[in-house]
Amino acid sequence: MHRRLLVAATAAIVSIPAALAAEGPALTVYHADNEALFTGTAQGTLDAGHALVHERRMLKLAAGTHEVRIGGLPATLDPEAIAVGFGAGPAVAVLGQRVVLANASASGALDAAIGSHITVNTGSGSLEGTLLGASSAGLLLRTADGQAHWLHQYASLTLPAGSVASGNSLLLDVDARAAGTRDASLTYTTAGIGWRAAYSATLTGGDPCHMQFKPEASIANRSGRDYTGATLKLVAGQPNFGQRGGLVAERFIAPMAAAAPRLPTQATLGDYRSFTLHGAISLPNGTVTLTPLYRAQPLACQRQYIVEDGNPAYPPHPNTNDYGAQDYRDRAIDSTLAFTAPAALPAGTLRAWLTGQDGTPALLGEGGVADSPKGQKVTVRLGQSFDLRASRDRTAFHVDAKAHRLSESYRITLSNGGAIARTVTVREHPSRWREWTVTASSQKATQETPQLLEFAVRVPARGKATLTYSVQYSWTAQDL
């Protein structure tokens, strides 16, 4: 979404339900997969992740035109996607607004105090007034008599409690019909906040495969600001945020009653999925919070061991070059875990565990899970098997140019050094040309598609198994 349209859309939703405001800020957090956001590999705030934030502030206004400061905003705030509105009461017009960036000057710690009443110790005395600006060159102070003073040398200064807040500040030029404390609604987008799914699969061991599946939401806050007692909606999917944020603005759902179930309420949101968490959640800055996404449940699963070779893409013309046998020796075989998604699973990381002989859990491996609708097969690569190896030899190659045919044969030898027999899935991609057929094989293929030839080979414990097959390609003169 274009940023101007985003600002307009944000301005249209600044009215927040009273029940929502009473419970604290409300955040719509979008899926993010920036590794630094969820780990300690990077320090400070991060320009990764996206969130739409609604909150209310009580502002003390004077009558007439004047400036009001709203502090404590995240350091990763988008300055062009922020809107302020006032509820019922005497009219308040916002004439203009500007964001004071936390690191806009060498004296960035003072930026959030602009507009506050301060006391400056000049060394020979003290001077009180309103802080108008701060930089490495000095301070700009307006005293009670309306005069402005530039102080480039001073010993110290005193700030009122609460006048300095981390992050950015918003300065509003307002025209208020009457003085008083007003309820203001604030809506903005920010980076530094994101979420992804964290799945734990604890395997029971034995055959067939069974596991205890525990889905959780992992929510990271590296925005530079704490969010306490927040109502959260998590959006699963891959929106296009364009250059900077481009969040889809929509009214946040009010919190459910206290008796509502603790697990999130799932719904659709346009092309995406949303998960509304029940109850207040605190997201301190610099933390990663885990919360249940679904109830843990037992699932059937499949352990698969896969060796794959070839390119599923075809060349523009038949490839008849004898480019040498695509042989390999003692290649490690991938260890995977497969299961059927019991519900819509947002993208995230799955960690597979198995109880060791000493009774303690051991990590089998971890891998990525893509957005998976309910009922879809999910396969996660956990690592490489220690005991299984594969070797591949091309045993025959012949081209009959006049007949427009090419034949090729392979032998694949699988070895198993473990004490348990394993079934290895061998995936081959005949890729010399799109027209091909299997002319011979030592066992029947379990799957055959235009771009895939797959075999399930049983390998005995501490033994070997051999797979052989031959493929013939054919083409026409027009294909050359």
Buried (B, 14 or more C-beta within 10 A) or exposed (E): BEBEEBBEBBBEBBEBBEEBBEBBBBBBBBBBBBEEBBEEEEEEBBBBBBBBBBBBBEBEBEEEEBBBBBBBBBBBBBBBBBBBBBBEBEEBEBEEBEBBBBEBBEBBBBBBBBBBBBBBEBEEEBBEBBBBBBBEEBBBBBEEEEEEBEBEEBEEBEBEEEBBBBBBBBBBBBBBEEEBEBBBBBBBBBBBBBBBBBBBBBBEEEEEBBBBBBBBBBBBBBBBBBBEEBBBBBBBBEBEBEEBBBBBBBBBBBBBEEEEEEBBBBEEBEEBBBBBBBBBBEBEBBEBBEBBBBEEEEBEBBBBBBBBBBEEEBEEEBEBEEEEBEEEEEBEBBBBBBBBBBBBBBBBBBBBBBEEEEEEEEEBBBBEBEBBEEEEEBBBBBBBBEBBBBBBBBEEBEBEEEEBBBBBBBBBBBBBEEEEBBBBBBBBBBBBBBBBEBEEBEBEBEEBEEBBBBBBBEBEEEEEBEBBBBBBBBBEEEEE
